[in-house]
Amino acid sequence: QVQLVESGGGLVQPGGSLRLSCAASESIFSFNAMGWYRQAPGKQRELVARKTDGGTTTYKDSVKGRFTISRDNAKNTVYLQMNSLKPEDTAMYTCKGSRYLNDYWGQGTQVTVSS
């Protein structure tokens, strides 16, 4: 049973930083891609960042230069470093692991950017 557990969310002021963690119950090498998504109330869920097992990264345009997706293979953990946070970044952030045709989702961690 694959489990993904996110942590690191919270309340931060505009311009601040947070690092989100996604801990997987098994090797992240078993996934062809790991990604971070977010959803604000009344909005569609959107891709924030994704990294394939080949190392290719994809970012939402509005977070390019501010967010970085990375992984610590020894800890089976994927991170999302978020810098220069803006109020529009406020959302529930969830982690997704993809393995062939199967997707696995965490429960999410809330990020609120407010002064």
Salt bridges, closest charged atoms under 4 A:
GLU26 OE2 - ARG99 NH1 2.46
GLU46 OE2 - ARG38 NE 2.77
GLU46 OE1 - LYS60 NZ 3.10
ASP61 OD1 - LYS64 NZ 2.97
ASP89 OD1 - ARG38 NH1 3.02
ASP89 OD2 - ARG66 NH1 2.80
ASP103 OD2 - LYS96 NZ 3.97
